[in-house]
Amino acid sequence: MRGILLTGMPAHNPITEPPAGQPVHGGAALLHADMVRELRATWDFAGHTLTATAGSVTGNRYDDNYDVLHLDGGRVLAVVADGMGDGAGSRAAGRTAADVFVESTATTHGPDALRAAVAAVQLAVREAGRGIAGLTGCTLTAFVGDESGAWLVQLGDSRAYRLRDGLLELLTVDHTAAWLGLLHGWYAAGSAEAHAASYQLTRYAGHPAMPEPDLLNVGLRAGDVFLLCTDGVSDQIPYERLAVFLPAGSVSELLEETLRAGGKDNATAVIIRVGR
């Protein structure tokens, strides 16, 4: 959703690489719509070299950025979180979710550990919301590589895609009433009803019922391209355009395209390319 503070980064440099081993994440307003700062990380994992680039833009609708991005320089980890709304609860939720997930996955591995990490996120976001008026909640989508394999973690309606052999697949499910309505034929795609239901999240970090995430163990093949993004990307750039763009396009170009599409939301993206 909105511009992003990248901790430890010089504010004057529009494209910056994090120091080796240093994670980079943020959630406060700093980048303006005409300033795309691209982060990079390279990981040797499971017999492949993975190259990740990431960035975020504020867009034109909001004055602040409630998206949070973490790209780790020391291990295979990328996290995006999209705060719900545009208030203090949104900001607190995104920052808390990213920080707690990163910390909770630092020394434990496998699907049970990932579920436990999200459970810790749920408790922490709920606690962060105490005393804050309004909703404190956010999405959480992560790409994690550990000794048990490569994993996608999904909570909310940010997304993870994979481009393989020319086919772009949406690997995650949107946890929204709109997704359920489309699956069950309650209303047509693109209808006013579907649009309204897209704002009704059925699972998110900070939900009173503390729902579990979806976990997907993904295989890696040389040439694969993964995209993690908030809905500021997926709602403004059509599937067909993403499929054409991802083989060679950069994060900066992708985010600039969201601005050309109107910049109606904060937009955050991570592109992970799998090499040999």
GIZIWO-V857198 format. One line per field, one symbol per residue. ss: DSSP state (A for helix, B for strand, O for the rest). A space follows every 50 residues. Layout:
ss = ???
//
This chain:
ss = OOOOOOOOOOOOOOOOOOOOOOOBBBOOOOOOOOOOOOBBBBBBBOOBBB BBBBBBBOOOOOOOOOBBBBBOOOOOBBBBBBBOOOOAAAAAAAAAAAAA AAAAOOOOOOAAAAAAAAAAAAAAAAAAOOOOOOOOOBOBBBBBBBOOBB BBBBBOOOBBBBBBOOBBBBOOOOOBAAAAAAAAOOOOOOOAAAAAAOOO BOOOBOOOOOOOOBBBBBOOOOOOBBBBBOAAAAOOOOAAAAAAAOOOOO AAAAAAAAAAOOOOOOBBBBBBBBOO
//
